[in-house]
Amino acid sequence: MLSPLNQQRHNILLKMSSLSEEKAIDLNNSNMNRVAKTRMIFMIIFIFSVLLCIAIEYWITRLINKPLRAMQSLMKNAATGDLTVQGNYVSKDENRLLTYSFNTMIISLRNLIKDISENSLSLSAMSEELTASASIQEVTYGTEK
């Protein structure tokens, strides 16, 4: 058997071992609690990030679609014959270029219709002159016979 001194050492080592085991269990439980809290925080941050991305996507979509819908409405009005429409989108993106091109097209169409109207009036006046001239020639030709 063990001598009393060795027995005392053995008892001390057993106590130290049990204390170390208790400390290890406590430390493991503490770590597991930290892991659970970290997972919860990660999930909250993840859900918040997803919701934030959805909100930003919605905002960007509205930012793009709103001027396009306004331009679509102007185009429908122009298609029905209303050439008094004007786009008024002011920004530094592609929608501004689209609005500028649309306004330029409407002005060109107005000028084209104006030119056609003027040419039509001129043609009508020439037609009347030719008709009058033909009538005079008929009368003159008829009196010569």
C-alpha positions, 0 to 999 in steps of 0.5 A, a space after each residue: 500500500 501507499 505510505 501516508 505521504 504518498 496517500 496524501 499526494 494521491 488524494 491531492 492529485 485526485 482533488 486537482 483532477 476533479 477540480 480540473 474536470 469541473 472547471 473543464 465542464 464549466 468552461 465547456 458550458 460557457 463556450 456552448 452558451 457563447 456559441 448559441 449567442 453568436 449563432 443567434 446574433 448571426 441569424 439576426 444580422 443575416 435576416 436584417 441584411 436580407 430585409 435591407 437588400 429587399 428594401 434597397 432592391 424595391 427602392 432602386 426598382 421604383 427609381 428606375 420604373 417611375 420615369 419609364 412609366 411616365 415616359 410610357 404614358 407620354 408615348 401613349 398620348 403621342 401615339 393617339 395624336 397628341 403632339 403637345 406632350 413634353 417629357 420633363 425628367 431631369 437627371 444625369 442618367 439614361 432616362 434623361 437621354 430617353 426623355 431628350 430623344 423623345 422630346 426631339 422626336 415630338 418636335 420633329 414630328 410637329 415640324 414634319 406635320 407643319 411642313 406637310 400642312 404648308 405643302 398641302 396648302 401650297 399644292 391646293 393653291 396651285 391646283 386652284 390656279 391650274 383649274 382656273 387656268 384650264 377654265 380660261 383656256 377652255 373658254 378661250 379655246 371655245 371662243 376661237 372655234 
